[in-house]
């Protein structure tokens, strides 16, 4: 029963947390629904030869974008060997003004990013994640190599992000990329033109066209294919969400059904065990009731027992989740590193609370049915005989 209870709790926890994470992702994508946006997605049948792509070809694409579209550019994943106290890998994230305005990036300290066309390329004001704030305070400067220009750059720390700021995937809203060890670099048309091929190509993978039309989108699609050999599909976020729901809802439903089935099995097995115990201990229970044990005291004993049982299960569950979060720190996977009380973040605690509520309901049902069974025992000397 204990094993079944832990399995049911873990499955319930995973299901609830996944639902919450998906909801957060949908909330993040709301702005795209309001802006008639098209999200780029590399066609799975496209086999581009990246070595044959020339920087002049990609520059033409971004010139065309600047002239004809209001577009979102947010390219992350550029790892930089930037020293920090946690010895964590640091990711540079390049973001244009449209992307910055579309997604709220709350700060714990400092000022928001500024986007000026005349900004110098060798001196940039940036935002950093809270994990880097231990090594680089607000107002300090960071001297490093810009990974997209391969040139020295001096970064001025203008603001520090709040803990656990994330970005959800357009195609899987329950998947998140955290920015606790990231540097946000503002870009404009001048910066993009001077950037290297890596940024040009990577930024196309998550390009978002705002307030656009299918006709304009198709023209851009042809231009990209002619200049790079890459075939892109452009979908609205509603189409992305529908695709996700079609494939995700079935797995979520399966997890939910398994959780309910396991919880029901736990409930039945617990009731059966309690009834068997009552039958086997009928003599002892009768004696104690005869010498003064009250039903209220007995009920408290049962509740205390199940409280301890559920508490131990929750501690084991919480420890396993905290350990999985801690693994990202030991493996230095900065995109998944999070801060939280006892190693857990907000969605973990909400899911644990949901598990606790379900356990309380199960415990209450078991105790009350057991007490009802005990009250049916005739309190008489004849029972002892």
N, C-alpha and C positions, 0 to 999 in steps of 0.2 A: 504493500500500500504506500509506503514511503517513497519507493522508486517511482510508482505511478504518479504520486502527488508531485514529485519534483519534475517529472516529464511534462505533466499537465501545466504546471506553473511556468516552466521554461517556454513551452509552446505558446501559452497565453501571453507571456511577456513579449515574445518575438512578434506575435501578431499585432498586439496593441501598439508596440513601438513602430512597427512598419506602417501602420495606419496613420499614426501621428506624423511620421516623417514624410509620408506621401502628402498629407494635408498641408504641411509646411511648404512642400515643393509646389503644390497647386497655388497656394497663396502668393508665392514668389512669381509665378508665371502669369498672374492676373493682369499685370501691366501689358504683357504681350497681346492678350486678347483685346485689350482696349485700343491698341495701336495698329490693328490690321497687319500684323507682323508675319514675315516669312523666314523660317529658320533653315539654314543650309545644312545638308547632310550628304556626305560623299556617297555616291552610288556604290553599292557593294560589288557590282559587276565592273566597276571602273578599275583599270589596272594602269595607273599613270607611271611614267618613267620620270621620277623626281630629278634624276641626274640631268635630264634634258631640258628642264625648266630653267629659263633665263630670268635674271632679275629685271631686265627691261620689260619682259612680258607681264610679270606680276605688277610692275609699276603702272602699266597701262590699265590694268584692272582697277587699281585703287584710284587712279585719276578719274576713271569712268564713274566709280562709286562716289567720289567727292562731288562730281558735277551733276549726278542724277539721283542720288539717294540720300536719305537720312538713315544711317546704318549704325548698328551696334557692333563694336569690336572689343572683345574681351578674350585675350589669349593668355593662358597660364601654362605652367609646367616647365618653365625655363630655370633649371637648377643652377644655382650659383654657389661656389664654395666660400660663403661668407661666414666668418668666425662668429660664434655665439656661445654663451655659457652652457647651453644644452647640447652643443655639438650636433645640432640638427641640420639637415639639408634645408636650404633656403630656396624658395621659388619666387621668381620675378613674374608679376602679372601685369600685362600691358592692357590699359583700358582707355577708351576714348570718352569724350564728354557725354555722348548719348547713352553709353552703357552705364556710366557713373550716375546719371540722373534717373535712369530706369530702375536701378537697384539701390536700395538704401544701405549704406555702409556706415553704421553708427560708430562714433569715436568715443573713446574714454578720455582722451586728451587731444589738444591741438585743433587745427583748422582743416576744413575739407580741401580736396585737391583743387588746384587752379589750372585752367586750360587756356594757354595763350599761344597764338600762332607764331609769335616772335621769340618764344622761349629758346634759350641756348641749349644745344644738344649735349654739352659736356657738364651741365650743372642743372640738376632736376630736383624739384621738391616732391617728396614721396610720402606715402603712408606705410606704416609697418605693422605687423601683427604683434600682439601682446607678448608673445614668446621672445621676440627680438628686443623688446623694450628693456629687458634686463641688461642687455649689452649695449644698446644704442638709445639713449634718452631723447626726450623731445627736444628739438633744436640742435641736436648733434649732427655731424656730417659723416658719411660713409664713403670711403674711396674704394672703388672696385672696377671691374671690367663689365661694361654693358654687354650681355650675352647676344643681343640682336644686332649690335653694331661692331662688336669686338674692339671697342675703343674705351680708354679710361673715362670714367664718369664720376662726378662728385654728387652724392645724393644728400639732400638736406631733409631731415626727418621733420615733416610738417605736422603729422598727426599719428596717433596710435589707435588702432582699431580696438573695439571691445572684444572680449573673449568669445571664441567659438562662432565668429562670423563665417558663414558658409555660402556656397553657391550650389544650387541643385542642377542636376542634368536636365536638359530640355526633353530628353527622350525617356528618362527614368526619374521622376520627381522624388522618389524615395532615396535616391543616391546623392550623396553630398560630398563636396570638396571644401575642407576647412582651411582658413587662412591665418592660423595662429603663428605660423612661421613663414610669412609671405611679405613681399615688398610690392606695393602697388605703384606702378609707374604710369603717369598720365601721358597720353600720346595724342597728337593732332596730325593733320595731313602732311605737314613738313617732316615730322618725326617718321611717319610711315614711309614716306618716299626715301628717306635716308637709311631706313632699317634694312636688315639683311633678308635673304630669301626665306630663312626659317620662320621669321615672324609673318611674312607675307603668306606663306603656304598654310601655316598653322592657324592663322586668324580666319582663313576662309572656311575652315572646318566647322566653326561655330558662328559664322557670320549671320547676323539678323538684319533683315530689311524692314524698316518701319514705315508705316503709312504708304505702302506700295500697292501695286496691282499685279495681277498675273501676267499681263503683257510685258511690263517692265522687268519683272522677275525672269521671264523666259529670255528676254534680250540679254540680260546679264549672264544667264546660264550658258547661252551660246558663246558669249565673249570669253568666259572662263575656259570653256572647252577648247576654243580655238587657240588660246594663248598658253594653256598649261597641259592640255590633254586630259584634264580631270573632268569627270561628269558629275555634276551635283544635282541633287533633288532638293527642291525647296517646298517645305510644308508649313502650314499654319500651325500655331501651337495647339489649336483645337484638334487638328489631325494627329499631332504627336500625342496628345492626351488620350485620344480615342484609341490609338494603337496600343498605348501603355495599358489602358483599362482592359482592352480585349485580352491581352496576354497576362496581365498582372492579377486581374480580378479572379481568374480561375485558381491561381496558386494561393491567393489570399483566402478564397473560399475554402480551399482544401485545408489550409492551416487552421482556419476557424472551426471547420467541422471536426478536425482531429482534436483540437483543443476541447471542444464541447464533449466529444466522445470520451476523451481521457478523464475530464472532470466528472462526467456521469459515472464512469467506471470507478473512479476514486470514491465517489459518493456511495455507490452501491456496495463496494467492497468494505468501506468503513462501517456502513450500517450493518452489514452482515457480520463483520468481526465484532461489533459492539453487542449485537443480539446474541451471538454465540458466547461471548464473555459473560453476559448477564445470565444466560442459562447455566453455564458452568459454575458461576459464583453465586448462584441463587441462595445457597445456605449462608455464605459469608455476608451477603448483602442483607439478608433477613435479620441475622444476629445484630449487625451494626444498627439497623433501623430500630430493632427492639430495645437496644441499650442507649438510644438517644440520638443517633445520626439523623439529621433532618434532610428532607429532600432539597432544600435550598443549599445546604452545605455540600451535598453530593453533586448538585448541579455545578457549583463553583469548582469542585475538584475536576470534573469533566472538562469544563471550559479552560481551566488552567493547563490541563494536559494537552488539549488541542492547540492552545496558544503557544506552548513551548514547541510542539511539533511544527506548526506553521512558521514560527519564528526561525527555527533551525533551517527549514527549507528556504526561507527568504534570504537568510544570511548566506547560504551556499550559492543561491542564485545570484545575489548581489556580488559576491566574491568572484564568481565566474565571469560576469559581465565586466567588472572592474579590471580583471586580469586581461580580458580581451582588449580593453581600451589601453591598458598599460603596455601591451605588446607593441603597439604603434610607436610608443616612446622608445622602446628598446631597439626596434628595427629601424628607427629614424625615418619613418614614413610620415613626413610633415603634413601631407594632404589630409591625413586622417587623425592627426594628433589633436586631442581636445583637453580642455580644463573642466574640472568639476569637483564637487564635494565628494570625497571618498572615491574619486576617479570616475564618477558617473555624471552625465550631463542631464539637462532638463527632461528630454524625452525618455531617458532611462528611468528617472524617478517617477514620472507619470505612469509609465508602464508597470513599475513595481507597485504603485498605489492601486492600480487596477487589479493586479494579482492579489494584493492584500484584501481588497473588498470581496473578491470572489471567494477567497479562502475563509473569510469571516462568515459569509453566507453558507458555505458548505459546513463549516464547523457548527454553526447554529442549528442547521437542519439535523446533523448527526446527534448532537447533544439532546435536543428536544425530543427526537424520536426515541433515543435511548432512555430518557427520563420517563417518557410515556410507557415504555415497555416495563421499566422497573416499578412504576406505580401500579401496574397490573398484578404484581406479586402480592398474594394475600399475606399480610403480616400476622402470622399465627404460629403456635408451636407445632401445629400439624404439618406445616411446610418443612420444618426441621426433621420431622419423623419420616 
